[in-house]
Amino acid sequence: MTKNTKWIILFLLALVWGSSFILMKRGLEAFSSSQVAALRIGIASLFLIPFLIKHYKINFKKYWLGLVLAGVFGNLIPAFLFTKAETGISSSLAGMLNALTPLFTVIFGWIAFRNKSTPLQIVGILIAFIGALLLLSGDKNPQESGLLYACLVILATICYAISVNCIKHFLGDLNSIAATAWSFAFIGPVALVYLFSTNFIEVMQYNPKALSSLGYISILGIVGSALSVIFFNYLIKLSGAVFAASSTYIIPIVAVGWGLFDGEIISIIQIAAIFVILGGVWLINKRKVDLAELK
């Protein structure tokens, strides 16, 4: 894999995931937040069945823990957290808060795997946290519970941080397609069982926006989850957890673009705050060695 190819994958992932917030918003036009999340995971897991059949021979004794952690923290929990959050905050704000992922990726690496840190990284973390506070203070959300919904996004980024570190440490030598297919095999049935315990069928029958919302969620599940996670897992193994998580440099820009296109209000303070966050993330990533300690 050439250096240029690595960056191409990174930018494509950022473009896809930056668009996922507006897709979730469209899904919420017909379905509840939990139904959108369950549909996203369920559709992705069904799409991956052919890959699962092809890669059915893996060493479960060696990989089961990493697969479960990647599935639960990298996909299942964040899917529910993000959709619930978007019932109380704008899709653009959710996308901007997602920029905190590399920050928590480094912090979790310190705590769980004793990865080495530098003074520059510590400064970057402090700057990113200041940016996050500015971002929340500039929110024009009229709801008093807006901060709570924003915290759901932050919790989701912590889940992503756990996932990317676990993929690097527990699944580093497992084929990325096999890792993705099997991680969804663990969580897909859970999501589908939950989905059909809700009024999903009734919504499909009587809500006029159900088909269009289902179409948006299908794109979200297949492209934004299944295919993207395959490439993301591949990128983590080749380039390190923090480099892969650095797609969050571009995700907020894409999310803000979609938000403005959809008529969302974004304040000057929020724009300034996202640059502060990204500046902190840049300092976190500014190292001569691309996290060789994560091996």
Secondary structure, DSSP 8 states (H G I E B T S, - for coil): --HHHHHHHHHHHHHHHHHHHHHHHHHTTTS-HHHHHHHHHHHHHHHTHHHHHHT----HHHHHHHHHHHHIIIIIHHHHHHHHHTTTS-HHHHHHHGGGHHHHHHHHHHHHH-----HHHHHHHHHHHHHHHHHHHT-----TTHHHHHHHHHHHHHHHHHHHHHHHHHSTTS-HHHHHHHHHHHHHHHHHHHHTTTTHHHHHHH-TTHHHHHHHHHHHHIIIIIIHHHHHHHHHHHH-HHHHHGGGGTHHHHHHHHHHHTT----HHHHHHHHHHHHHHHHHH--SSSSGGG-
